[in-house]
Amino acid sequence: MPVPVSAELVIHRRDALALMASTGRSLEDLFAEARHIRIQRTGSVVSYSRKVFIPLTNLCRDRCAYCTFARQPDDPRSHTMSPEEVLAVAEAGRRAGCKEALFSLGDKPEVRYPHYRDWLGRRGFASTVEYLAAMCKRVFEHTGLLPHSNPGAMTAGEIQQLRPVNVSLGMMLESTSLRLLDRGYAHYACPDKVPAVRLATLRAAGEARVAFTSGILIGIGETLEERVDALFALRDVHRQHGHLQEVIVQNFRAKPETQFACHTEPDGLDLARTVALARIILDDEVSVQAPPNLNPGALRLLLDAGINDWGGISPVTLDHINPEHAWPQLLDLKRVTESAGLELRERLPLYPGYLTPTWIPEAFRDRVHNLTSSDGLVERQWEQW
């Protein structure tokens, strides 16, 4: 291994860059250290959240080179869900035993599209975030599902709008690379992907005491140095506010009909190495997750690299961001987790370490208490879908 690491060591950037080059025995040592940190943090538990996915609107003012979720208004596949559609999906999730209502949507489409802005106005809403807040409240009141929203970059005022009606919020940092904003790169013509804008959202969420999920997206043209810098940026903002309950290490997957349709995908070993490095760079209380539906052939490898969470999995809805990649069957995920000597447990959108009045908005406290056992996780129960 290039440098010794431990859960107690403050790792420096130069050491992290050396670890990114790990191969052979050095890579095995890196994975072993990441697993050691996981055991110190969560013991043998690897968690997941049982969710329903609500794609509130797929309109977006950004034009990421790899995205098929965002649509323009003249695309017949563009859609903004009505309140009735939102409730129908949420109710299906409730019947299937889901606890989380995951709202995903494009960034500030009302700024770019006057027709959509008028659509909101006719319904009494001044912005997408205002409409989102109303739908989160409606879903919780009618179904008891706990809302978690990913609306992209947010101002402090928008976070304050969403805070009372969400148990947690999320936004992927993706990268801190300014190069990726240049023409021909992943984030060209994407004002909401400017790193300073994303980091300002992360800081505002911390100041508002919102339990938050963020992460990096690897393989979109960043250098290894830039990848490491993004992980350190997440570590630093968490150390300021203590609010990053989870960091996702997500791998780019090429999609037809995008500028990056022929762009090379990172392989499973590259992802696993980055996962292990994230586990070492980030503070121990931050969970590290990688999406199982994007990596069906690398599940054991990701466990060996130190993840302690599989993210949200739905028995009802597609992953609308990556609809071509089906969720794993829960019992299959249980089997692979147990094959690594670990236990799969269901959690809420709030991790056990955040189940205090500081982090839980008042409206959700009784519901959260009723859904969790003494260890902060959902009671053990198994159902196949």
C-alpha positions in Angstrom: 0.0 0.0 0.0 1.5 3.4 -0.9 0.7 5.0 2.5 -0.7 3.7 5.8 -4.2 4.8 6.6 -6.6 4.3 9.5 -9.9 5.6 10.6 -8.1 7.9 13.0 -5.7 9.3 10.4 -6.3 12.7 8.8 -5.5 11.7 5.2 -3.9 14.3 3.0 -4.6 14.9 -0.7 -1.2 13.6 -1.9 -1.8 10.4 0.0 -5.3 10.0 -1.5 -3.9 10.5 -5.0 -1.3 7.7 -4.3 -4.2 5.5 -3.1 -6.1 6.1 -6.3 -3.2 4.3 -8.1 -3.5 1.2 -5.9 -3.2 -2.2 -7.6 -2.6 -5.8 -6.6 -1.7 -6.2 -2.9 -1.9 -2.4 -2.3 -5.5 -2.4 -3.5 -6.3 -5.4 -1.3 -4.9 -3.4 1.7 -6.9 -0.4 0.7 -10.1 -2.4 0.6 -9.3 -4.0 4.0 -8.8 -0.6 5.6 -12.2 0.6 4.2 -13.9 -2.5 5.6 -12.2 -1.9 8.9 -13.7 1.6 9.1 -17.1 0.2 8.2 -17.0 -2.3 11.0 -15.9 0.4 13.4 -18.8 2.5 12.3 -21.8 0.2 11.7 -20.6 -3.3 12.6 -22.0 -5.9 10.2 -25.1 -3.9 9.1 -25.5 -2.8 5.5 -28.7 -0.8 5.0 -31.2 0.2 2.3 -34.3 2.3 2.1 -37.6 0.9 0.7 -38.9 3.8 -1.5 -41.3 4.9 -4.1 -39.8 7.1 -6.8 -41.8 10.2 -7.8 -40.4 12.1 -10.8 -42.3 15.3 -10.2 -41.2 16.9 -13.4 -38.5 16.0 -16.0 -38.2 19.5 -17.3 -34.9 21.1 -16.5 -33.0 24.2 -17.4 -29.7 22.3 -17.6 -28.3 20.2 -20.4 -26.0 17.6 -19.0 -24.2 15.6 -21.7 -25.1 12.2 -20.1 -28.7 12.7 -19.0 -31.8 11.2 -20.4 -34.1 12.2 -17.5 -34.4 15.9 -18.6 -36.7 16.7 -21.5 -37.7 19.8 -23.3 -41.3 20.9 -23.4 -41.8 20.0 -27.0 -40.6 16.4 -26.3 -43.7 14.1 -26.1 -41.9 12.3 -23.2 -41.8 15.5 -21.1 -44.1 15.4 -18.2 -45.0 17.2 -14.9 -47.0 15.1 -12.5 -50.4 16.3 -11.3 -51.3 16.1 -7.6 -53.5 13.2 -8.4 -50.7 11.3 -10.2 -48.3 12.0 -7.3 -50.8 10.6 -4.8 -51.5 7.5 -6.9 -47.8 6.6 -7.0 -47.3 7.3 -3.4 -50.3 5.2 -2.4 -49.0 2.3 -4.5 -45.7 2.6 -2.5 -47.6 2.7 0.8 -49.4 -0.6 -0.1 -46.0 -2.2 -1.0 -44.5 -1.4 2.3 -42.4 1.6 1.3 -41.4 4.2 4.0 -39.8 6.8 1.7 -41.2 9.0 -1.0 -38.3 10.0 -3.2 -39.0 13.1 -5.2 -36.7 13.8 -8.2 -37.0 16.6 -10.6 -35.1 18.9 -12.9 -33.4 22.1 -11.8 -35.5 25.3 -12.0 -37.3 24.6 -15.3 -39.6 27.7 -14.7 -36.6 29.9 -15.3 -36.1 28.6 -18.8 -39.6 27.7 -20.0 -42.4 30.4 -19.9 -45.1 27.8 -20.7 -44.2 25.7 -17.7 -44.0 28.9 -15.5 -47.5 29.7 -16.6 -48.6 26.1 -15.7 -47.3 26.6 -12.2 -48.9 30.0 -11.9 -52.4 28.8 -12.9 -52.2 26.3 -10.0 -51.1 29.0 -7.5 -47.4 28.2 -7.4 -44.5 30.7 -8.0 -41.8 28.1 -8.5 -41.1 24.4 -8.9 -39.8 24.2 -5.3 -43.1 25.7 -4.0 -45.0 23.0 -5.9 -42.7 20.3 -4.6 -43.2 21.5 -1.0 -47.0 21.2 -1.5 -46.7 17.7 -2.9 -44.4 16.5 -0.1 -46.9 17.7 2.5 -49.8 16.1 0.6 -48.0 12.8 0.3 -47.1 12.6 4.0 -50.6 13.6 5.1 -52.4 11.1 2.9 -50.0 8.1 3.0 -47.5 8.5 5.9 -44.6 8.1 3.5 -41.5 10.2 4.5 -40.5 12.6 1.8 -36.9 13.0 0.6 -36.4 15.5 -2.2 -33.7 15.9 -4.8 -34.5 19.2 -6.5 -31.0 20.1 -7.5 -29.3 23.3 -6.5 -31.2 25.3 -3.9 -30.9 28.7 -2.3 -31.2 29.1 1.5 -34.7 30.3 1.0 -35.7 27.3 -1.0 -34.2 25.0 1.6 -36.3 26.7 4.2 -39.4 26.1 2.1 -38.6 22.4 1.9 -37.3 21.8 5.4 -40.6 21.4 7.2 -42.0 19.0 4.7 -39.0 16.7 4.1 -37.2 14.4 6.6 -34.1 14.9 4.5 -32.9 16.4 1.3 -30.3 15.6 -1.3 -28.2 16.9 -4.2 -25.3 15.3 -5.9 -22.2 17.5 -5.9 -21.0 15.3 -8.9 -17.7 17.1 -9.4 -15.8 20.3 -8.4 -14.1 20.5 -11.8 -14.5 23.8 -13.6 -13.2 22.1 -16.8 -16.4 20.1 -17.1 -18.3 23.4 -17.7 -16.5 24.0 -21.0 -18.0 23.3 -24.4 -18.0 19.6 -25.2 -17.7 18.5 -21.6 -20.3 17.0 -19.3 -21.7 20.2 -17.7 -21.6 22.7 -20.6 -24.7 24.9 -20.5 -25.6 23.8 -17.0 -25.7 26.8 -14.7 -26.8 24.6 -11.8 -23.7 22.4 -12.1 -21.3 25.2 -11.4 -19.3 23.8 -8.4 -19.6 27.0 -6.4 -23.4 26.8 -6.8 -23.5 23.2 -5.6 -21.2 23.8 -2.7 -23.3 26.9 -1.6 -26.4 24.6 -1.5 -24.5 22.1 0.6 -23.4 24.8 3.1 -26.9 26.3 3.2 -28.4 22.9 4.0 -25.9 22.5 6.8 -26.7 25.9 8.2 -30.4 25.0 8.2 -29.7 21.7 10.0 -31.0 19.5 7.2 -29.9 15.9 7.1 -28.4 15.7 3.6 -27.3 13.2 0.9 -24.7 14.1 -1.6 -22.2 12.3 -3.8 -19.8 12.3 -6.7 -20.4 11.0 -10.3 -17.3 9.3 -11.7 -16.4 8.7 -15.3 -17.8 12.0 -16.7 -14.5 13.4 -17.9 -12.9 14.3 -14.5 -9.3 13.5 -13.8 -8.4 11.3 -10.8 -7.1 14.5 -9.1 -10.5 16.2 -9.6 -12.3 13.1 -8.3 -10.2 13.3 -5.1 -10.8 17.0 -4.8 -14.6 16.4 -4.9 -14.4 13.9 -2.0 -12.3 16.4 0.0 -14.8 19.1 -0.7 -17.6 16.9 0.7 -15.5 16.0 3.7 -14.8 19.7 4.4 -18.4 20.9 4.2 -19.5 18.0 6.5 -16.9 19.0 9.0 -18.4 22.5 9.1 -21.9 21.4 9.7 -22.1 17.6 10.4 -25.1 17.2 8.1 -23.9 14.8 5.4 -25.5 11.5 6.5 -24.6 9.8 3.2 -22.3 10.2 0.3 -23.0 8.3 -2.9 -20.2 7.2 -5.2 -22.1 6.7 -8.5 -20.6 5.5 -11.8 -21.5 7.0 -15.2 -23.5 4.7 -17.5 -23.6 5.6 -21.2 -27.1 6.2 -22.6 -28.4 6.4 -26.2 -29.6 9.7 -27.4 -27.0 11.6 -25.4 -23.8 13.4 -26.2 -22.0 10.9 -24.1 -23.6 7.8 -25.7 -20.2 6.5 -26.7 -18.3 7.8 -23.7 -16.3 5.1 -21.9 -17.8 3.9 -18.6 -15.7 3.3 -15.5 -15.3 -0.4 -14.7 -16.2 -2.1 -11.5 -12.7 -2.0 -10.1 -12.4 1.8 -10.7 -15.7 2.3 -8.9 -14.7 0.0 -6.0 -11.3 1.8 -5.6 -13.1 5.1 -5.4 -15.6 3.8 -2.9 -12.8 2.6 -0.7 -11.0 5.9 -0.9 -14.3 7.7 -0.1 -14.6 5.6 3.0 -11.2 6.6 4.1 -11.4 10.3 3.2 -14.8 10.9 4.7 -15.5 11.1 8.4 -16.6 7.8 9.9 -20.2 8.9 10.6 -20.8 9.6 6.9 -22.4 6.6 5.2 -20.9 5.5 1.8 -23.3 4.1 -0.8 -23.0 2.9 -4.4 -26.1 2.1 -6.6 -26.7 -1.6 -6.9 -28.9 -1.4 -10.0 -26.0 0.3 -11.9 -23.6 -2.5 -10.9 -25.3 -5.8 -10.8 -22.1 -7.7 -11.5 -20.0 -5.9 -8.9 -22.2 -6.1 -5.8 -19.7 -8.3 -3.8 -16.8 -6.1 -4.9 -18.6 -3.0 -3.6 -19.1 -4.7 -0.2 -15.5 -5.7 -0.2 -14.6 -2.0 -0.9 -16.4 -0.8 2.3 -19.9 0.4 1.4 -22.4 0.3 4.3 -25.6 1.2 2.3 -27.3 0.2 -0.9 -29.5 3.3 -1.2 -33.1 3.4 -2.0 -34.7 0.4 -3.7 -38.3 0.4 -5.0 -40.8 -2.5 -5.4 -43.1 -0.2 -7.3 -41.3 2.3 -9.6 -38.4 2.4 -12.0 -35.2 4.3 -11.3 -36.5 7.2 -13.5 -32.9 8.6 -13.7 -31.6 5.3 -15.0 -34.8 3.4 -16.2 -32.8 0.9 -18.2 -31.2 -0.5 -15.0 -33.7 -2.5 -12.9 -33.6 -2.5 -9.2 -32.2 -5.8 -7.7 -34.6 -8.2 -6.1 -34.4 -7.7 -2.4 -33.8 -11.3 -1.5 -30.9 -11.4 -4.1 -29.4 -8.3 -2.4 -29.8 -10.0 1.0 -28.0 -13.1 -0.2 -25.0 -11.2 -1.6 -24.8 -9.1 1.5 -24.9 -12.2 3.8 -22.3 -13.9 1.6 -19.9 -11.2 2.7 -20.7 -11.9 6.4 -23.0 -8.8 6.7 -26.6 -8.2 7.5 -29.0 -6.3 5.3 -31.4 -4.0 7.2 -34.0 -1.5 6.2 -33.6 2.2 7.2 -35.6 5.3 6.9 -34.5 8.3 4.7 -32.9 9.4 8.0 -30.0 7.4 9.2 -30.0 6.2 12.8 -27.4 8.9 13.8 -29.8 11.6 12.7 -32.9 10.5 14.6 -32.9 13.4 17.0 -35.1 16.6 17.3 -32.2 18.6 15.8 -32.6 16.8 12.5 -36.2 15.6 12.4 -38.8 18.3 11.4 -41.6 18.4 14.0 -44.3 17.0 11.7 -42.4 13.7 11.3 -41.2 12.9 14.8 -44.0 10.6 15.8 -44.0 8.8 12.5 -40.3 8.3 12.6 -40.5 7.0 16.2 -43.2 4.6 15.3 -41.3 3.1 12.3 -38.0 2.5 14.0 -36.7 0.0 16.6 -34.2 0.8 19.4 -31.2 0.7 17.0 -32.7 3.4 14.7 -33.5 1.0 11.9 -36.8 -0.5 10.7 -37.8 -3.7 12.5 -36.5 -6.8 10.8 -38.9 -8.1 8.2 -38.5 -9.8 4.8 -40.7 -9.7 1.8 -39.8 -10.5 -1.8 -41.0 -8.4 -4.7 
